[in-house]
Amino acid sequence: MSLPDLVLSLADNKQMLGLRYAEWATRAPSLEADIAAAAMGLDDLGHSRVLYGCLEPLGADPRGTERESDAASLRNLPYFDEPWTEWSQFVAANAILDTAFTVMIEACVTGSVEVLQHRLRKMLMEERYHFLHGRSWLRSGIETGPLNRAWQEAIEWFGPPDGDTARLHREGKLSMGPAELRGRLEEQMETKAPQTEVDWKQWDAVRRRGRKGAIDAHTFGMLRGLEEKKYAPPTAAKQAAT
Amino acid sequence: MSGYKRVSGDAIEYEVFARKTRVEPLHQVGSVVAPDADLAMAYARATYDEERWCEMAIVRKEDVIHLWSPGQA
């Protein structure tokens, strides 16, 4: 796996995180939390756009035509496959997964690849407020189920000890490898990760996840623009035909 | 700062101040309600970041010392 593959995974996950945040823009526990969900959603969708834009300057765009028809070709974590039904899922993603992505962005910004150093730096400033939001809600207490799942998927996403992330770290392209990324995430969250066991033989190195699956059909349709077409006014041609 | 109060439980009301340029003073742009300063910062940024402020700050409303209020001057 190459650096563009990793950046594409980061972009796909940021896109899905942004969409899932936005789904809570009218369902969060308070008006302020509604607005924060919408704002963080916009931030992460914007970040995904910037990350997609980095693929060409990096020299290789791994996106193939299968992404138009196969939801399982997107590189998002299982955590984002389905809309969240509980606020605790939102908080765990906000606190753990959003911070895990930020830690990887830090590794890119302080790595040796110029395009990532320059284009991703502003994200770190915006992510500070996502972190404060997630940490504060986490301190108020949430169920352990979503929290443990978010930790597990974050550690899986960082990759195996001897995988691509470790190699990119050795090459200097990333300033942190899997162990350092995990350590940085724990430092940020001021806690150790719960006990996790990852079967790296079952791990999908392209999608950076241990579990099969894909995002729900409605969300995939929305990403492809199909949902918009359902609500678009009929064209003159269609009108003429009726 | 209006007299309207929507704080309940452990929530704290924070006033939000901002300015667009260094030469103008900070002025109040609104308020947020949150249980702690971390969340209040996140809410203030999310709610009032539409404009290009060069500075933004929050203050706990209860920390503002009133010399006098409307009708008392």
Interface residues (C-beta under 8 A of the other chain):
Chain A: S30 E32 A33 I35 A36 A38 A39 M40 Y129 H130 L132 H133 R135 S136 W137 R139 S140
Chain B: V32 V33 A34 P35 D36 D38 L39 M41 A42 Y43 R45 A46 T47 D49
